[in-house]
Amino acid sequence: MSFSSDIKYQWQHGGPTIKLVLVNIGIFLIQAAGSIIGGIFGMRESYLQFISEWFYASSDILELLTKPWTLFTYMFMHDLQSVFHVLFNMMYLFFFGRIFSDIMQPKMIYPLYLAGGLVGLIFSIATYNLIPDYHAYIGTATVGASAAIMAIVLATATLQPTYTVHLMFIGPVQLKYIAAFVLIIDLLSISNNDNLGGHITHLGGALTGFLYIRSYKRSGNWFGWWGKFERRVYGLFHPVKTRVAYVNPNQRPTARQHALDEQDKVDAILDKIRESGYDSLSKSEKEFLFKISNKK
C-alpha cells in the first residue's frame, strides 16, 4: 500500500482521533510548504505575517470580532518555528484520544476538542485584557492545539484516573499522575512568565475537560446535541434528491439510514445506563447492546 493510500485508508477507517491528528499535521505541512515557497520568492516574512493576521486568534477583542473564524482556525495551526510543539501535541492527542474513544462515544472527542480550544482562548484573552502587566508575556496572537488537547487529556484522566499505561524508561503509570505532571509544568511555567498566554490557554482547556466529565458522571452530557448537529451538517453537503418513485412498504431501509437509527438507539440506551444504571435495561435492550458491541 502506497503512502497516499495508507493516509486515505486511515482517514476513512481510523476514527475521530486519527482524523484530528491528520487534520493538524496536514495543516502544519501546508503552512510549512507555503513558508518554503515564500522563501524562494523572497516573501517568507510577508507570508508568515499573513498567516498570523488571518488565522491566529488575536488577544484584541475588537480585532477578534472582525475575524470570528480565528476562534477555530487557531486551534488547528501551529507555530512553524517549533516542530517539537506540533510533534508532542499530536503524541498527546493520539495517546489520550485513543483511550478516550475506547471509553466514551468516539465522536464526542470533536466537541470536546472545540470546547477546550474555545475556553482556553477565553482564559488567555481575559488575562490579557484584565491584567495589563501581563501584556508583554502573553503576546497579541494565540496559536496551537494545546488547549483543545489538554481538554482531552484531563477528560480522560478524570474519567479513568487509575487507568495504567506503560511508559518507556519509566514503567507503569496511572493517567492521573500524567495529567498532574502536565498541569504542574503549566503552573510552574506561568510562575516564571514563560509563554504565559500559551500555558493559561492550557489550563482553560484542562478545566473544560475536567468539568465535562464531572458533569457527565452526574448524568449531564454537554454534547448530547452533537449527533444531530453532525447529521444536519452531513445533510447540507449531501442533499437528498427529490424524485417521484413507487415505494414498496416491505422494502428494507438503506444501510446508511439503518446505521443512523441504530446509533440513535445506542445513544438512548447509554443515556439510560448513565441515569439509572445497567440493571435498569430491559432484556431486549441488553441483547441489543451486546449485539452492537460484538459488531465493533
N, C-alpha and C positions, 0 to 999 in steps of 0.2 A: 504494500500500500504506500503510495507517494505521500509526501509531507502535506500537500494541499488536501489530498483525500482524507488523510487522518484528521486534519483540522475540521474538515466538513463533517466527518463522522462524529467527532466529539461535540460539535455544535448541535447536531441533530439528536444525539443519544446521550450526551454527557450529563444532562441535568442542569438545574438552575445555577449551582455553584460554578460549574465549568463554564457556563455561558458568561457569568460575571467576570471570571478570570480572563476569558478570551476577549471580551469587550475591552477591558482595561489594558491588556497587553497590545491589542490591535490599535487602540487609540494612541498608546505610547509610541508604537512603531511608526504610525502616521506622523506624529509630532516630530520624531527623530528624522524621518525621511524629508519632511519639509525643511527642517533645520539644515540638513546636508545640502539640499538643492539651493536653499537660500545662501549658504556659504559659498557655493560655486559661483553664484551670480553677484556676490558681494552684498547680499541683502539679509544676512542672517539676523542681525540686530533688529531690523525692521520687522522681520517675520516673528521673532520672539516677543516683540512689543505688541504686535497684532494679536497673537495668541493670548497674551496676558490680559489685554484690554477687553477682548471679546468672549473669552471662555473661562477665565478665572473669576472667582467671586470677589467683588470689591467690599472693603470694610466701610466704605462710604455709603450710607443708606440711600441717599438720593441717586447716586450712580447705579446702585444695585437695582433700584426700582425701574430704571430705564433699560436694564438688561436682565430681566427676570429669568431668562433661560440659564444664566450662570449659576442659579441656585442648584441646578442639577449637573450642568456640564463640569463644574469644578471637581465634583467627586468621582469623575471618570478619567481625570487627567492627572499627570504628574510632572514635576519639575525635571526638565531634561538634564539638569546639572547633577542629579542624584539617581543613578541607575539602581543603586542598592535600595533606595527608598521604594521604588516600584517592585523590586525583587522581593523584599521582605514583606511588603504589603500583600503580594499575591500568594506568598507562602502561608501567611496567616489566614487569608481568605480561603484558600484551598483546604487547609488543615481543619480549621474550625467550621467552615461551611459544610464540609462533608459530614462532620459529626452532627451538626445542627439538622441537616437534612435527613439523617438517619433517625432522629428522634421526633422531629416535627414534620408537618407537611412541607416538602421541599420548596414549593413556590413561595412560602412565607418569607423566604430569605430576601426576595425582591423588595417588598415594602419595608422590611426591617432595615435593609441597606440604605434605602432612600431616606427613611425617617432618621436614622443615625447620622447621615450626612447633613441633613437639614438642621437638626437640633444642635449638632456640633458647630455648624456655621453660625447659628444664632448666638451661641455662647461666645464665640470669638468676636462677632460684631458688637455684642452688648459690652464686652470688656473694652474693646477699642473705643467705643463712643462714650462710655460712662467713666472710664478711668484714663484721663489724658496722659498721665505719666507713663502708660504702657504703649503709647503710640509707636515709639522707636523700636520696641521689641516685638510688636505684632505685625507691623507692615500693613500695606494698603490692599494686598491681594491674598486670597486663600486658594490653595490648590492641593489636591491629593485625595485619595480614597480612605485615608486612615480613620477618620471619624466614623464613616459608614462601616468599616471593617471592625472597629472597636465595638460597635453595637452588636455585631455577630459574635465576637469573642466573649463579651460579658453575658450575652443572652445564653450562649451555650454553656458557659461555666456556671451560671445561675440555675440553669435547667438541670444540669447533671454535674454538680460540683465535685463528686468523688470519682467521676469517670477517669480512668487511668490510661495514660499513654506512655510509650517508651521513647525517651529522647536519647539521641546519640551522645555518648560520653557521660550521661547523667543517670539514665535508667528510668524506672517507673516514676511518673509524676502525675498527680491529680490536677484536673483542669483548674480548680480553684486557686492553686498555687501559681500556675502560669499566668492567670488573669491578675492575681495580686502583684506579681512581679512586674507586669506591664504597667499597671497603674502606679506603682511606686516609682518607676522610671519617669513617667509623665509628671508626677508631683515633684520629684527632685529636679527635673528639667525646668519646671515652672519657677521653682525657688531660685534657680540660677539664671533666670531670664533667658534661657536657651530655647530659641524657636518658640517663644511664648504663645503666639497665636495658634501654631500647629498643635501644641500639647493641650491647649484649652479646648480646641475642637475635639481632640481625642476623648477628653473627659465628658464632653457633652454627648458624644456618641456612645460612650460606655454607660452613662446614666440611662440613655434611651433603651439600650439592650437589657439592662438590669430591671428597669421599671416595667418593660414589656412582659418579661417572664413572670415577675411578681404579680402583675395583673392577670396574666394568662392562668396562673395557678389558682387564682380566685375566680375562675370562670369568666374572665373578661378578655376576649380576643380583640385587640385593637384593629386587627387586619382581617376581620371576618368578611369584609366587603371586597377583598382583593379578587376572589374568584370571579364574581360577577363583573367587576371592572375589567378584568383581563379578557373575558368573553366578549364584552362590548367593544373593546379596542380591536379584538380579532375580527369582529363583525364589520367594523369600519373599513378594514382593508380586504375583507373577503365577503363582500355583499352577496346576499342570496338573490340570484336572478329570478325574477317573476315570470312564470310561464303557466299556461293552461295545460293540465295533464290529468289523466284519469288516475286516481289513487286507489289502489287496492287496500281495503281496510285490514286485510290479513297480512299485508306486506311488512316485513321486518324493518325496523329503523336502521338508518345508516350507521356505520361503525363509529363515526365521529359523534353523532348525537347520542349513541348508546354510551360512549365513553364519558360524555358530559353528564348524562343522567346518573351514571354510576358514581362519578366523582361527587356529585351533589348529595347522593345517598351516603357516601363515606363521610363527607363533611358533617352531615346531620348526626350520624352515629357517634363521631368523635366529639361533637358538641355535647351529646347526651352523656357520654362517658365522663367528660370534664365536669358536667354539672351534677350528675347523680352516681357516678361510678360504673364500673364494668358490669357489676351484678344487676344493674337496672335494665340491661338489654334483654330483649326477648330472644327466644331460641333462634328465630329466623334471622334476627339482626346479628347474633353471634356467628351463625353459619355463614352469612353473607360476608362479614368482616374476615373470617378465616379464609374464605374462598378468595377474596381480593388479595390478602397478604401472601397467599401461595402463588398468585399470578405475577407478583413483582420479583 
